[in-house]
Every structure is written in C-alpha cells, then in structure tokens.
Amino acid sequence: MVGRAADDRIDHLPLPHPRRQPPQLRRPRIVGRRHRLITRYRRRAVDRRRRRVSEHLRTHRGRLQTRGATGWRDWNPYRSKLAAWLRASGREWPLAPDARVLYLGAAEGTTVAHVGDLCPQGRVAAVEISPTAMAELLPVAERYRNLLPVLADAHFPARYAPQAKDCDFLYQDVAQRDQIAIFRRNWDAYRPQQGLLMLKAPGIRGGAPQVVLDEAETELRAAFATVERSDISRWAKGHAAFWVEG
C-alpha cells in the first residue's frame, strides 16, 4: 500500500454504499492514496443532527475526492505521527475494533479521534498533562463514547489506573527527556501486548538526531523482545517510531 503503483489505484477501495459491502469491509479501515490516508469515521458521532449517513466516494480524473463525501476524511501524516508511521512502515492498521488503547500525550485530540473511529467497540484512555490541551480535547471526547480523557502526568501510571486497566496497546507521543523511561514505566504497570513509541530525538538531548535514535533503539532492544524502527522524519523532523512487543 506504500508503493506508488498501489496508491495510484482506486479499485482497492470499498464499494460506495455500505449495504453492498461485504461484512469485512464495513469495519473502520485505512485506505492509502499517494501521500494521503483516508479513514472512515462515524458521522453520527461527529454530527448528531444528521439523521442519514452517506458514505459515497467520488473520483475526478482518477483522483479520490473526499471533499463533500460524508463518512470519509483525510488523515494527514504531517499532523499525526501515527499516520506518518503507517505511511513509513507499510503496515496495515494493527488494532482490532475492540482494542483497549492507552494513549499518552493526547494533546488536542487530532490523532485520538482517528483511533476512536478505528476502535469503535474498544476503549481509548487519552492521557494529557496540559490543561490547555485538555480544554480542546474535552469537546472531542464528548463525541466519542469510547474516549476517556485523563488530565494526568504520564510519569505516574497509577494515577489513571481505572481508565487504563486491561489495556492491550500502549501508544506514546510525549516530548520529554525521559521518553523511554516513561514508556517502560507504563508498560510495566499495564503489560500491554504491543506498543508504539514516537521518539523525538531533540527532546532527549542535543546532538545528531541519528546518533540519539540509535542509542534509543539499543536501549529498547535490551528491554523488549521485538523492536521495529521506522523513520518518520519526512513528516516529523527528528522523530522515529518504534513498534515494540513484549
């Protein structure tokens, strides 16, 4: 899906009307289109005043048109490191619709909203330390029953244990000097099956970002059984994504 030939095709998209789609395509899914990701969202959750949901996709001169197409929206990798990781790694969406996610560094909820759409039967505990960012996250959380906003410091996992218990996936995007220590502390507290760490090299220390990221990868490999590194610096300068499994 990352290659240009695959992205230029539109025949891999779902059929336009949900009633005509086979059951496996009715689930939230991700579709690649060159440097764009297109996700399905729950229109009723976003705008409850609309009674009918239309999910038609249109093309114009071979290009996919999302403007005016209800039920679909772009997922910009320049605004979401999770989207950047999907583009860089070439992976399919890794989480089940009922996944329980602990999200550290929720900020204003740009990426959290996409995770909430893609895990509609699951739960997303969105932890954010900034009251200013939380003020913008709360209106987003009001539109998603599966999104639990938590104003807390990720250094102290026990403070959000009621919301994060039994999580099976850990996602972290926290620009702190001890990013790896925070990730490991939360991993040890909740023991998820898989995790994704967005590491910001300048946030750890000064110096060449590549050297800092290499040292971070060595530290992660010593702590986890599986570590896969993806370069997302094309979309987020000085960043790398690390997929880990216990």
C-alpha positions as CSV (number, residue, x, y, z in Angstrom):
1,M,0.0,0.0,0.0
2,V,3.0,2.3,0.4
3,G,4.3,1.9,-3.2
4,R,3.1,4.4,-5.7
5,A,1.6,1.8,-8.0
6,A,-0.6,0.6,-5.2
7,D,-1.5,4.1,-4.1
8,D,-2.5,5.3,-7.6
9,R,-5.1,2.6,-7.9
10,I,-8.6,3.2,-6.6
11,D,-10.0,-0.3,-7.3
12,H,-9.0,-1.5,-3.9
13,L,-11.4,1.0,-2.2
14,P,-14.6,-0.3,-0.6
15,L,-17.8,-0.3,-2.6
16,P,-19.5,3.0,-2.2
17,H,-22.7,2.0,-0.4
18,P,-22.3,0.3,3.0
19,R,-25.2,-2.2,2.3
20,R,-23.4,-3.5,-0.7
21,Q,-20.1,-4.1,1.1
22,P,-19.1,-7.5,2.4
23,P,-19.1,-7.6,6.2
24,Q,-15.2,-7.4,6.5
25,L,-15.3,-4.0,4.7
26,R,-17.8,-2.5,7.0
27,R,-15.3,-2.2,9.8
28,P,-13.2,1.0,10.1
29,R,-10.3,0.7,7.8
30,I,-7.4,2.7,6.3
31,V,-7.0,3.4,2.6
32,G,-3.8,4.8,1.1
33,R,-3.8,7.4,-1.7
34,R,-0.2,8.6,-2.6
35,H,0.7,10.8,0.4
36,R,-2.8,10.7,1.9
37,L,-4.5,8.3,4.3
38,I,-8.3,8.2,4.2
39,T,-10.2,6.8,7.1
40,R,-13.9,6.1,7.7
41,Y,-15.4,8.0,10.7
42,R,-18.7,7.7,12.4
43,R,-20.7,10.6,11.2
44,R,-23.4,10.1,13.8
45,A,-20.7,10.6,16.5
46,V,-19.4,13.8,14.8
47,D,-22.7,15.4,13.9
48,R,-25.7,14.0,15.7
49,R,-28.1,16.4,13.9
50,R,-27.8,14.4,10.7
51,R,-30.3,11.5,10.5
52,R,-28.9,9.8,7.5
53,V,-25.3,8.7,6.8
54,S,-24.0,8.8,3.3
55,E,-20.6,7.1,2.6
56,H,-20.2,7.7,-1.1
57,L,-16.8,8.2,-2.5
58,R,-16.2,10.0,-5.8
59,T,-13.3,10.2,-8.2
60,H,-12.4,13.0,-10.6
61,R,-9.8,12.3,-13.3
62,G,-8.6,9.3,-11.4
63,R,-8.2,11.2,-8.1
64,L,-10.1,10.3,-5.0
65,Q,-12.3,13.2,-3.8
66,T,-13.1,13.3,-0.1
67,R,-14.5,16.9,0.0
68,G,-18.2,16.6,0.3
69,A,-18.1,12.8,0.9
70,T,-19.7,12.1,4.2
71,G,-18.2,9.3,6.3
72,W,-14.6,9.8,5.0
73,R,-11.8,12.2,6.0
74,D,-8.1,12.7,5.3
75,W,-5.6,11.6,7.9
76,N,-2.7,14.0,7.5
77,P,0.7,12.5,8.3
78,Y,2.1,16.0,8.9
79,R,-0.3,16.5,11.7
80,S,-0.4,12.9,13.1
81,K,2.7,10.8,13.8
82,L,0.6,7.7,13.9
83,A,-0.4,8.4,10.3
84,A,3.2,9.1,9.4
85,W,4.1,5.7,10.9
86,L,1.5,3.9,8.8
87,R,3.0,5.6,5.7
88,A,6.6,4.8,6.6
89,S,6.2,1.3,7.9
90,G,3.8,0.0,5.2
91,R,1.8,-1.8,7.9
92,E,-1.9,-2.4,7.8
93,W,-3.9,-0.9,10.7
94,P,-2.8,-3.1,13.6
95,L,-5.6,-2.8,16.1
96,A,-8.9,-4.7,16.3
97,P,-12.1,-2.8,16.5
98,D,-12.4,-3.7,20.2
99,A,-8.8,-2.8,21.2
100,R,-8.2,-1.2,24.5
101,V,-5.6,1.6,24.0
102,L,-3.6,3.6,26.5
103,Y,-2.7,6.8,24.7
104,L,0.0,9.0,26.3
105,G,0.3,12.6,25.0
106,A,-3.2,13.0,23.6
107,A,-2.7,16.8,23.0
108,E,-5.8,18.4,21.4
109,G,-7.1,15.0,20.1
110,T,-6.3,15.1,16.4
111,T,-4.9,11.5,16.4
112,V,-7.0,10.3,19.3
113,A,-10.2,10.9,17.3
114,H,-8.9,8.7,14.5
115,V,-8.0,6.0,17.0
116,G,-11.5,6.3,18.4
117,D,-13.0,5.8,14.9
118,L,-10.9,2.8,14.2
119,C,-11.6,1.1,17.5
120,P,-15.3,1.8,17.9
121,Q,-16.0,-1.2,20.2
122,G,-12.9,-0.6,22.2
123,R,-11.7,2.0,24.7
124,V,-9.1,4.8,24.4
125,A,-7.7,6.2,27.6
126,A,-6.3,9.6,26.4
127,V,-3.8,11.0,29.0
128,E,-2.7,14.6,28.7
129,I,-0.8,16.7,31.2
130,S,-1.6,20.2,29.7
131,P,-4.8,21.8,30.9
132,T,-4.8,24.0,27.8
133,A,-4.7,21.0,25.5
134,M,-7.2,19.2,27.7
135,A,-9.7,22.0,27.2
136,E,-9.6,21.3,23.4
137,L,-9.6,17.5,23.9
138,L,-12.8,17.5,26.0
139,P,-15.2,18.6,23.2
140,V,-13.7,15.8,21.1
141,A,-14.3,13.3,23.8
142,E,-17.9,14.3,24.1
143,R,-18.5,13.0,20.6
144,Y,-16.9,9.6,21.3
145,R,-18.3,7.2,23.9
146,N,-15.1,5.1,23.7
147,L,-12.8,8.0,24.5
148,L,-11.8,8.6,28.1
149,P,-9.8,11.9,28.6
150,V,-7.5,12.0,31.6
151,L,-5.7,15.0,32.9
152,A,-2.6,13.4,34.4
153,D,1.2,13.1,34.3
154,A,2.4,10.1,32.4
155,H,5.3,9.7,34.9
156,F,2.8,8.3,37.3
157,P,0.8,5.4,35.7
158,A,-1.1,4.6,38.9
159,R,-3.0,7.9,38.8
160,Y,-5.0,6.8,35.7
161,A,-5.3,3.1,36.5
162,P,-9.1,3.0,36.5
163,Q,-9.2,4.2,32.9
164,A,-6.1,2.3,31.6
165,K,-6.6,-1.1,33.2
166,D,-6.6,-4.1,31.0
167,C,-5.2,-2.1,28.0
168,D,-3.7,-4.2,25.3
169,F,-1.9,-1.5,23.3
170,L,0.3,1.4,24.5
171,Y,0.8,4.5,22.3
172,Q,3.1,7.3,23.4
173,D,3.9,10.7,21.9
174,V,5.4,12.6,24.8
175,A,8.3,15.0,24.2
176,Q,10.2,14.6,27.4
177,R,13.8,13.9,28.1
178,D,13.0,10.6,29.7
179,Q,10.6,9.4,27.0
180,I,11.9,5.9,27.1
181,A,11.6,5.7,30.9
182,I,8.0,6.9,30.7
183,F,7.2,4.3,28.1
184,R,8.8,1.5,30.1
185,R,7.2,2.5,33.3
186,N,3.7,2.4,31.8
187,W,4.5,-0.8,30.0
188,D,5.5,-2.5,33.3
189,A,2.4,-1.1,35.0
190,Y,-0.2,-2.4,32.5
191,R,1.6,-5.1,30.5
192,P,0.1,-4.5,27.1
193,Q,0.6,-6.9,24.2
194,Q,2.0,-4.3,21.8
195,G,3.1,-0.7,21.8
196,L,4.2,2.2,19.6
197,L,6.6,4.8,20.8
198,M,7.1,8.1,18.9
199,L,10.6,9.2,19.9
200,K,11.7,12.8,19.5
201,A,15.5,12.9,19.3
202,P,15.9,16.7,20.2
203,G,13.6,16.1,23.2
204,I,16.1,13.6,24.7
205,R,19.3,15.5,24.4
206,G,21.3,17.6,21.9
207,G,23.5,16.2,19.2
208,A,22.9,14.4,15.9
209,P,19.4,13.0,15.9
210,Q,20.6,9.8,14.2
211,V,23.0,9.1,17.0
212,V,20.4,9.8,19.7
213,L,17.9,7.5,17.9
214,D,20.5,4.7,17.5
215,E,21.2,4.8,21.2
216,A,17.5,4.8,22.0
217,E,17.0,1.8,19.7
218,T,19.8,-0.1,21.6
219,E,18.1,0.6,24.9
220,L,14.7,-0.5,23.6
221,R,16.1,-3.8,22.2
222,A,17.6,-4.6,25.6
223,A,14.1,-4.2,27.2
224,F,11.7,-5.7,24.6
225,A,11.6,-8.9,22.6
226,T,10.6,-7.2,19.3
227,V,11.6,-3.7,18.2
228,E,10.9,-2.3,14.7
229,R,12.1,1.1,13.9
230,S,10.5,3.4,11.2
231,D,11.9,6.7,10.0
232,I,9.1,9.3,10.1
233,S,11.4,12.3,9.8
234,R,9.9,13.1,6.4
235,W,6.7,14.1,8.2
236,A,8.0,14.9,11.7
237,K,11.6,16.3,11.9
238,G,13.9,14.5,14.2
239,H,11.4,11.7,15.0
240,A,11.4,8.0,14.7
241,A,8.7,5.4,15.5
242,F,9.4,2.2,17.4
243,W,7.0,-0.7,17.3
244,V,7.6,-3.0,20.3
245,E,6.2,-6.3,21.6
246,G,6.9,-7.8,25.0
